[in-house]
């Protein structure tokens, strides 16, 4: 049995609709529609153009042709608020907006971590809600994939893996926490769904809940053999961690700023956010040049090391100048040419990957024998090699399309077209997708 499904995959800088074929030992995807997804500044506030995204999703679904199912994933934490009629109250605000600057938890940080298991990030949904002027008028909150699913089907729900990034889920029970949701309007948080659950019907085609946090879908498609692996889902962010069966809620884990996010099939994605390829993307935007020539220059360039997780690098703006300023103030050699700056970024990311993997092992007690790099960053040969060198571990790079593949696999499994365990899904990825191995030098 084979099925043909549409995977809607929305990233922080672009979105696409992918047609996937799965079953009888096959797993293949074809991009049918790609579109930009950038922030829109309206006066002082940075928004997402969610109506434009919905239009592009509909266009992509038409181009996908005859399909058996639809699944949607996107970035985490951002949301739309609905009024009592189900109408959108305002354009969703971008997580890089400054409205949460200065927001601090109202719950003791140790208690908060024991409840939700999340690293402190000022843009987590619970902190956005503390700065939300429309909250008093809202009847319900829908995260971005759930909002688009609602517009396609008329059915509302909250997919579990993405809901765990809000800060409002009890990490032990996997349910909305009454303590964390105290003060929110009654009924604001919708009923939870899990990957594989039906999510409604779009013009006769079933919509299936997938790991709607894009990292949850990407980790499904990590082509690991066994359990002794770390993963880096490398795109705008590098999500660096290990897969566990239970959360790590120790004081040491909180101090190290590690997060426990829900994964597919009850797993825990124990990880740290590293700023990622956003640093290069913003540099390229400022320079108005292409990536490949700069990467070639970076291979032979001398770089400097900086902390890619410094909050100064979070907002949009002149990234090269901020990197140079950081190095100057830290007493590091200041990179000047684009090749030197990109080499500095790649060196710094490789070391940040190493530190996160070492910390994940120490804090969780899980041993790592190989590092899997998936997502767009798996195409960056320099970054993959330097990550292998820094970690002293082999790096397996690919698939680059892990998020879309994970989305397709969960839909296909729900339809009965592919085997059931995560190990079996990953075996299918290994058998069908191109991978590259980097050994530490």
Secondary structure, DSSP 8 states (H G I E B T S, - for coil): --EEEEEEEE-SSEEEEEEEEEETTEEEEEEEEEEE---EEETTEEE--HHHHHHHHHHHHHHH-S-SEEEEEB-SS-EEEE-TTS-B-S--B-TTSGGGTT---SS-HHHHHHHH-----TTSHHHHHHT-TTGGG-SEEEEHHHHHHHHHHS---EEHHHHTTTT-EETTTTEE-TTTTTTS-TT-B--EE-TTSEEEEETTEEEE----BHHHHHHHT---SSS-EEEEEESSSEEEEEEESS----HHHHHTT-EEEE-GGG-EEEEEEE-TTHHHHHHHHHHT--HHHHHHHHHTS------TT-GGGTSSS-HHHHHHHHHHHHT-----SHHHHHHHHHHHHHHHHHHHHHHHHHHH----SEEEEESGGGG-HHHHHHHHHHHTSEEEE--TTHHHHHHHHHHHHHTTSS-SSHHHHHHHHHHHS--EEE---
